[in-house]
Amino acid sequence: MKKIISILTTLVMIFAIETTIFADSSVTYLEKTYDNEKVNTTVSSISSYKLVSSADEVWGEENQDTWYVLDSDVTLDSRPVVL
């Protein structure tokens, strides 16, 4: 029985390490909501997003939610059009 528990524990640890290594594509953020009494904070993440670049002139697509993420300093020469 101890051997089975040891093997299961090892497999869980390997899975956790692989998940951490391959989880680079998601971005974590703090989501704030208000319930008429207080502000609640929840840690959330997204895996579908676009990286902001200085060449971006238009952000978003009509009738769709689009997330934009910065991974370095970006200078925008003009204000992007937000759809």
GROMACS elastic network, one bead per residue, 0.5 to 0.9 nm:
[ bonds ]
;  ai    aj funct       b0    kb
    1     4     6  0.52275   500
    1     5     6  0.63953   500
    1     6     6  0.86281   500
    2     5     6  0.51449   500
    2     6     6  0.60633   500
    2     7     6  0.86218   500
    3     6     6  0.50161   500
    3     7     6  0.61809   500
    3     8     6  0.86397   500
    4     7     6  0.51171   500
    4     8     6  0.61473   500
    4     9     6  0.85283   500
    5     8     6  0.51169   500
    5     9     6  0.60375   500
    5    10     6  0.85504   500
    6     9     6  0.51434   500
    6    10     6  0.61973   500
    6    11     6  0.86999   500
    7    10     6  0.51122   500
    7    11     6  0.62404   500
    7    12     6  0.87028   500
    8    11     6  0.50977   500
    8    12     6  0.62083   500
    8    13     6  0.86584   500
    9    12     6  0.51631   500
    9    13     6  0.62600   500
    9    14     6  0.87148   500
   10    13     6  0.51255   500
   10    14     6  0.62181   500
   10    15     6  0.86556   500
   11    14     6  0.50916   500
   11    15     6  0.61508   500
   11    16     6  0.85715   500
   12    15     6  0.51267   500
   12    16     6  0.61379   500
   12    17     6  0.86735   500
   13    16     6  0.50631   500
   13    17     6  0.62145   500
   13    18     6  0.86554   500
   14    17     6  0.51749   500
   14    18     6  0.61950   500
   14    19     6  0.85819   500
   15    18     6  0.51310   500
   15    19     6  0.60740   500
   15    20     6  0.86171   500
   16    19     6  0.51180   500
   16    20     6  0.62587   500
   16    21     6  0.87069   500
   17    20     6  0.51327   500
   17    21     6  0.62081   500
   17    22     6  0.86923   500
   18    21     6  0.50594   500
   18    22     6  0.60971   500
   18    23     6  0.82908   500
   19    22     6  0.53271   500
   19    23     6  0.57311   500
   20    23     6  0.52151   500
   20    24     6  0.76331   500
   21    24     6  0.68901   500
   22    25     6  0.74755   500
   23    26     6  0.60561   500
   23    27     6  0.89217   500
   24    27     6  0.77357   500
   25    46     6  0.85966   500
   25    47     6  0.59478   500
   25    48     6  0.83502   500
   26    45     6  0.63063   500
   26    46     6  0.53742   500
   26    48     6  0.75546   500
   26    49     6  0.86825   500
   27    44     6  0.84075   500
   27    45     6  0.52800   500
   27    46     6  0.53486   500
   27    47     6  0.63456   500
   27    48     6  0.88320   500
   27    49     6  0.86201   500
   27    69     6  0.82257   500
   28    43     6  0.69167   500
   28    44     6  0.57068   500
   28    46     6  0.66466   500
   29    42     6  0.84672   500
   29    43     6  0.59285   500
   29    44     6  0.54967   500
   29    45     6  0.58907   500
   29    46     6  0.82088   500
   30    41     6  0.63828   500
   30    42     6  0.57388   500
   30    44     6  0.60983   500
   30    45     6  0.83753   500
   31    40     6  0.81183   500
   31    41     6  0.56535   500
   31    42     6  0.51181   500
   31    43     6  0.61105   500
   31    44     6  0.63530   500
   32    39     6  0.65297   500
   32    40     6  0.56359   500
   32    42     6  0.65451   500
   32    43     6  0.89294   500
   33    38     6  0.83905   500
   33    39     6  0.56221   500
   33    40     6  0.51861   500
   33    41     6  0.66249   500
   33    42     6  0.82854   500
   34    37     6  0.70497   500
   34    38     6  0.57277   500
   34    40     6  0.60407   500
   34    41     6  0.89533   500
   35    38     6  0.59427   500
   35    39     6  0.67760   500
   35    40     6  0.76086   500
   36    39     6  0.82103   500
   46    49     6  0.72469   500
   46    67     6  0.82710   500
   48    66     6  0.81842   500
   48    67     6  0.72178   500
   49    66     6  0.65606   500
   49    68     6  0.55768   500
   49    69     6  0.67551   500
   50    66     6  0.76423   500
   50    67     6  0.62982   500
   50    69     6  0.62067   500
   50    70     6  0.87437   500
   51    67     6  0.86256   500
   51    68     6  0.56798   500
   51    70     6  0.58044   500
   51    71     6  0.71378   500
   52    55     6  0.83860   500
   52    56     6  0.68912   500
   52    68     6  0.60451   500
   52    69     6  0.58990   500
   52    70     6  0.55144   500
   52    71     6  0.79741   500
   52    72     6  0.89428   500
   52    74     6  0.74088   500
   53    56     6  0.56290   500
   53    70     6  0.80811   500
   53    74     6  0.62886   500
   53    75     6  0.80824   500
   53    76     6  0.79594   500
   54    57     6  0.82606   500
   54    74     6  0.58427   500
   54    75     6  0.56863   500
   54    76     6  0.50726   500
   54    77     6  0.72655   500
   55    76     6  0.76172   500
   55    77     6  0.85989   500
   56    59     6  0.70512   500
   56    76     6  0.79608   500
   56    80     6  0.67516   500
   57    76     6  0.88204   500
   57    78     6  0.77146   500
   57    79     6  0.74435   500
   57    81     6  0.62412   500
   57    82     6  0.87822   500
   58    61     6  0.86188   500
   58    79     6  0.89290   500
   58    80     6  0.51738   500
   58    82     6  0.59755   500
   58    83     6  0.74128   500
   59    66     6  0.80016   500
   59    68     6  0.82915   500
   59    80     6  0.64106   500
   59    81     6  0.60486   500
   59    83     6  0.62960   500
   60    63     6  0.87978   500
   60    64     6  0.72098   500
   60    65     6  0.71678   500
   60    66     6  0.54926   500
   60    67     6  0.81450   500
   60    68     6  0.87750   500
   60    81     6  0.85593   500
   60    82     6  0.61368   500
   60    83     6  0.52978   500
   61    64     6  0.56108   500
   61    65     6  0.75349   500
   61    66     6  0.72580   500
   61    82     6  0.84045   500
   61    83     6  0.57972   500
   62    65     6  0.83907   500
   62    83     6  0.55635   500
   63    83     6  0.82192   500
   64    83     6  0.89243   500
   70    73     6  0.72737   500
   70    74     6  0.75781   500
   71    74     6  0.87279   500
   75    78     6  0.89959   500
   76    79     6  0.68750   500
   76    80     6  0.80778   500
   79    82     6  0.89789   500
